[in-house]
Amino acid sequence: MDILYNSTRTKGNPVKASEAILKGLSEDGGLFVPERIPALDKTLRELSEMTYGQTAYEVMKLYLTDFTREELEDCIAKAYDEKFDREDIAPLVEADGAYYLELFHGATIAFKDMALSILPHLLTVSARKNHVKNEIVILTATSGDTGKAALSGFADVEGTRIIVFYPKNGVSPIQEKQMVTQKGQNTYVVGIHGNFDDAQSGVKNIFGDKELNAYMAERGFQFSSANSINIGRLVPQIVYYVYSYAKLFKKGNIKDGEKINVVVPTGNFGNILAAYYAKQMGLPIDRLICASNENKVLYDFFKTGAYDRNREFVLTSSPSMDILISSNLERLIYHIAGNDPEKNKELMERLKEGGIYTITEEMRAQLSDFYGNYATEAQTAKRIQGLYRETGYVIDTHTAVASCVYEKYKEETGDKKTAVIASTASPYKFTRSVMEAIDSKYARMEDFDLADRLSELSGVKVPKAIEEIRTAKVLHDHICEKTEMKKMVMNFLGI
């Protein structure tokens, strides 16, 4: 049975999956959501015998119902190939009583590869299905990882161009070097004077600029998004939660139907929303543990029911979570408001105008699956050091935030269910923060020397993604004010 997609802000006018992927964002500024959450139609035993690609098909076919089997399988085969350094794509590693789901074995060593390896293929198939003649311009804001993963995915993909905006002083040196050395005739990278929320708001404003969109269409262009606001980014993320549960079952770590907890380091809320969708599909997940850094807007939301971005923005060692406007939370708000777009729109307008909204008690009651907490910078560093000393396992700063929050959760609740912690980036992506957490003596070393030392400590080879940028030439040196983003887009397109 086909699934259509509605906007979170307007009733009526549902679109097919391929149309939602192409648009990225609804014309009214809303996000596309499935009209219903489909149920998994394979048993756990069947799933446990599947490869990652086979699991991806079984999950994604339920959402992308206007794609043929051949189209979807072709997209999956092109995405999950030798770009990943592990055949199992997303391995589970047991350490200190939890299972770390390593989502960083793709080309850019961050979890964004899991969805952004397939999105270009979904998008080009969607364009063909909908007889699109325009060149598609991928417009993306990044807090560090999405940018490189999107650039890598879309580089030299025919019929597309990609423009990435990032906060100039708000990403790690490795993240920035990965982006500004990106090859590809169709790629464009711009650092803005501002933070991620400024970049994200600027991109949303460009999407919502009807005059600009009409002007673009006249000249043969149309916008789409690679951010997790695009449903084509969100659906592939559901896969690895299903895959990890099936693998735990196959290894005998859990029984069929046994509930597990899932812990996710969270900024823009997309990754944990994918886990929420997996649970709604019937995957036996108990608590969804939402881990924040010192920008703890989500922790405060789950604690009080008020979402308040009116606070100081903190630059942390986990920059991909340095976010005060969690875009994907809008999808959850829409669902707990009874799939009511008018109620959701009212709350989003309050957020835009005053920076705060408060949900009703009825809506709060539907958040009982979620637990929120946060880790300070000191706690994050201490967890990296402690886990390494106890087990020899090295995690990055974002994963450490999740691990730290999980320790708080266990202490607070006494809940000892099997837990899967989403390990969202390789420690090599944040080498300086990781190595200084392990021992302050590393503070004096250069970034790439630190990578070599990390390899010695962890026994894990320096990833190809790091080796490639050691001597890579900077190809993008564009910088602008946050008010000049539209101008930069038009300059790149030559219009």
Order of alpha helices (4+ residues) and beta strands (2+ residues): beta-alpha-beta-alpha-alpha-alpha-beta-beta-alpha-alpha-beta-alpha-beta-alpha-beta-alpha-alpha-beta-alpha-beta-alpha-beta-alpha-beta-alpha-alpha-beta-alpha-beta-alpha-alpha-beta-alpha-alpha-alpha-beta-alpha
